[in-house]
Amino acid sequence: MTAAEALTRLQEGNDRFLRGEARFPTLQKEVLAELAKGQQPFATVLGCSDSRVPPELLFDAGFGQLFVIRVAGNIVSPEIFGTMQYAAVHLDTNLFVVLGHEECGAVKAALATQTRGHRERERIQALADMIAAGLPEPDPALAPEARLARAVEGNVRATMRRVLETPEGQARLREGKIQLVGAVVEIATGKVRFLE
């Protein structure tokens, strides 16, 4: 499956989810028995840990169809880079999606750090600092909701940049086999908006 075909498949799955016509998850012992032999996901999704935005449900994907990496704020770290590299090298996924969502608590914490100098507990603050470093400068003319929406999208784009700046990311893109896209989930509806 090409990256473009995989992206279309995700978009169609989200459309089914939004219409209330989701086909998955279905648990069949035969499916799990077949997956025990190995996995062949058609896309890799780096998403936020927020319990309201499970990629498998939002994209109406069944067992074994998505390789999902979830971490607060959909950020990258050496462990996440390693997991993504595994997906590219060993699972041959051609499409990589960085999936953020509205009302992201990790991005809110980063904005509070960036704009007010607010501090969280040590490990949460390390996460907020990492996110804040990639956010656009806050626009004081924007309403708080618009500022957060801009920051959520900015965080997705910053994660994409970090992936593209790695030697592995550059090499895979030069090969022309993979595609990296960003998206944001509307928290109230589950609609996934892919970024240009």
C-alpha positions as CSV (number, residue, x, y, z in Angstrom):
1,M,0.0,0.0,0.0
2,T,1.4,3.4,-0.9
3,A,1.4,6.3,1.5
4,A,-1.4,8.0,-0.5
5,E,-3.5,4.9,-0.3
6,A,-2.9,4.6,3.4
7,L,-3.9,8.3,3.9
8,T,-7.1,7.7,1.9
9,R,-7.9,4.7,4.0
10,L,-7.5,6.7,7.3
11,Q,-9.7,9.5,5.9
12,E,-12.4,7.0,4.9
13,G,-12.2,5.3,8.3
14,N,-12.7,8.7,10.1
15,D,-15.6,9.4,7.8
16,R,-17.3,6.1,8.8
17,F,-16.6,6.9,12.5
18,L,-18.2,10.3,12.1
19,R,-21.3,8.8,10.4
20,G,-21.7,6.2,13.1
21,E,-21.0,3.4,10.7
22,A,-17.7,2.1,12.2
23,R,-16.9,-1.5,11.4
24,F,-14.3,-2.1,14.1
25,P,-13.3,-3.2,16.6
26,T,-14.4,-6.7,16.0
27,L,-12.7,-9.4,18.0
28,Q,-12.5,-12.6,16.1
29,K,-10.2,-15.4,17.4
30,E,-9.2,-16.1,13.8
31,V,-8.0,-12.5,13.3
32,L,-5.9,-12.7,16.5
33,A,-4.5,-16.1,15.5
34,E,-3.4,-14.7,12.2
35,L,-1.9,-11.6,13.8
36,A,0.1,-13.9,16.2
37,K,2.2,-14.8,13.1
38,G,3.2,-11.1,12.6
39,Q,2.0,-7.7,12.0
40,Q,1.6,-5.6,8.9
41,P,0.0,-2.3,9.8
42,F,-0.7,0.1,6.9
43,A,0.2,3.3,8.9
44,T,2.1,4.5,11.9
45,V,0.3,7.1,14.1
46,L,2.1,9.1,16.8
47,G,-0.7,10.5,18.9
48,C,-1.3,11.9,22.4
49,S,-2.0,9.7,25.4
50,D,-5.3,11.5,26.0
51,S,-8.0,8.8,26.6
52,R,-10.5,10.7,24.5
53,V,-8.6,10.3,21.2
54,P,-7.8,6.6,20.5
55,P,-6.5,6.5,16.9
56,E,-7.9,2.9,16.3
57,L,-11.4,4.1,17.0
58,L,-11.1,7.5,15.3
59,F,-9.9,5.8,12.1
60,D,-12.2,2.8,12.4
61,A,-9.2,0.5,12.2
62,G,-9.2,-3.1,13.2
63,F,-6.6,-5.2,15.1
64,G,-3.2,-5.0,13.5
65,Q,-4.0,-2.2,11.0
66,L,-2.3,0.7,12.8
67,F,1.0,0.9,14.6
68,V,0.2,3.4,17.3
69,I,2.6,5.3,19.5
70,R,1.0,7.4,22.2
71,V,2.7,9.9,24.5
72,A,1.4,13.0,26.2
73,G,1.6,15.9,23.7
74,N,2.5,13.6,20.7
75,I,6.2,14.6,21.2
76,V,9.3,12.8,20.1
77,S,12.2,11.5,22.2
78,P,14.9,8.9,21.6
79,E,12.5,6.1,22.5
80,I,9.8,7.5,20.2
81,F,12.3,7.9,17.3
82,G,13.4,4.3,17.8
83,T,9.8,3.1,17.7
84,M,9.2,5.1,14.5
85,Q,12.3,3.7,13.0
86,Y,11.2,0.2,13.8
87,A,7.9,0.8,12.1
88,A,9.7,2.1,8.9
89,V,12.4,-0.6,8.8
90,H,10.7,-3.7,10.1
91,L,7.1,-3.1,9.4
92,D,7.4,-1.2,6.2
93,T,4.8,1.4,7.0
94,N,4.9,4.2,4.4
95,L,2.5,6.7,6.1
96,F,3.4,8.4,9.4
97,V,0.8,10.6,11.1
98,V,1.5,13.0,13.9
99,L,-1.9,13.3,15.5
100,G,-2.6,16.1,18.0
101,H,-6.0,17.1,19.4
102,E,-7.9,20.1,20.6
103,E,-7.8,20.9,24.3
104,C,-4.5,19.1,24.8
105,G,-3.4,19.3,28.4
106,A,0.3,18.9,27.6
107,V,0.1,21.8,25.2
108,K,-1.9,23.9,27.8
109,A,0.9,23.3,30.3
110,A,3.5,24.3,27.7
111,L,1.5,27.5,26.9
112,A,1.3,28.3,30.7
113,T,5.1,27.9,30.9
114,Q,5.6,30.0,27.8
115,T,3.3,32.8,28.7
116,R,3.2,32.9,32.5
117,G,6.2,31.1,33.6
118,H,4.0,28.5,35.3
119,R,5.8,25.4,36.6
120,E,4.5,21.9,37.0
121,R,6.0,18.9,38.8
122,E,9.5,18.0,37.6
123,R,8.7,15.4,34.9
124,I,5.5,17.1,33.7
125,Q,7.5,20.3,33.4
126,A,10.2,18.6,31.3
127,L,7.4,17.5,28.9
128,A,6.0,21.1,28.9
129,D,9.4,22.6,28.3
130,M,10.0,20.3,25.3
131,I,6.7,21.2,23.8
132,A,7.1,25.0,24.6
133,A,10.4,25.0,22.7
134,G,8.6,24.2,19.5
135,L,5.6,26.4,19.8
136,P,5.0,29.6,17.9
137,E,5.3,32.9,19.8
138,P,1.9,33.4,21.5
139,D,-0.2,36.2,20.0
140,P,-1.7,38.2,22.8
141,A,-4.3,39.5,20.4
142,L,-5.9,36.1,20.2
143,A,-8.6,34.8,22.5
144,P,-7.3,32.0,24.8
145,E,-9.2,29.3,22.8
146,A,-7.7,30.5,19.6
147,R,-4.2,30.7,21.2
148,L,-4.5,27.1,22.3
149,A,-5.7,25.9,18.9
150,R,-2.8,27.7,17.3
151,A,-0.4,26.0,19.8
152,V,-1.9,22.6,19.3
153,E,-1.3,22.8,15.5
154,G,2.1,24.4,16.1
155,N,3.0,21.4,18.3
156,V,2.1,18.9,15.6
157,R,4.2,20.8,13.1
158,A,7.1,21.0,15.5
159,T,7.0,17.3,16.0
160,M,6.9,16.8,12.3
161,R,10.0,19.1,11.9
162,R,11.9,17.1,14.5
163,V,11.2,13.9,12.7
164,L,12.2,15.4,9.3
165,E,15.4,16.7,10.8
166,T,16.7,13.3,11.7
167,P,19.1,11.5,9.3
168,E,16.7,8.6,9.2
169,G,13.8,10.8,8.4
170,Q,15.7,12.6,5.7
171,A,16.9,9.3,4.2
172,R,13.5,7.8,4.1
173,L,12.0,10.9,2.5
174,R,14.8,11.0,-0.2
175,E,13.8,7.4,-1.0
176,G,10.4,8.7,-1.8
177,K,8.6,5.8,-0.1
178,I,7.2,7.5,3.0
179,Q,4.9,10.4,3.7
180,L,4.7,12.3,7.0
181,V,1.4,14.2,7.7
182,G,0.0,16.1,10.6
183,A,-3.5,16.1,11.8
184,V,-5.6,17.5,14.7
185,V,-8.7,15.8,16.2
186,E,-11.7,17.9,17.1
187,I,-12.3,16.7,20.6
188,A,-16.1,17.2,20.6
189,T,-16.8,15.3,17.4
190,G,-13.8,13.0,16.7
191,K,-13.3,14.6,13.3
192,V,-9.7,14.4,12.1
193,R,-8.5,17.5,10.2
194,F,-5.3,16.8,8.2
195,L,-3.0,19.7,7.9
196,E,-1.8,21.2,4.7
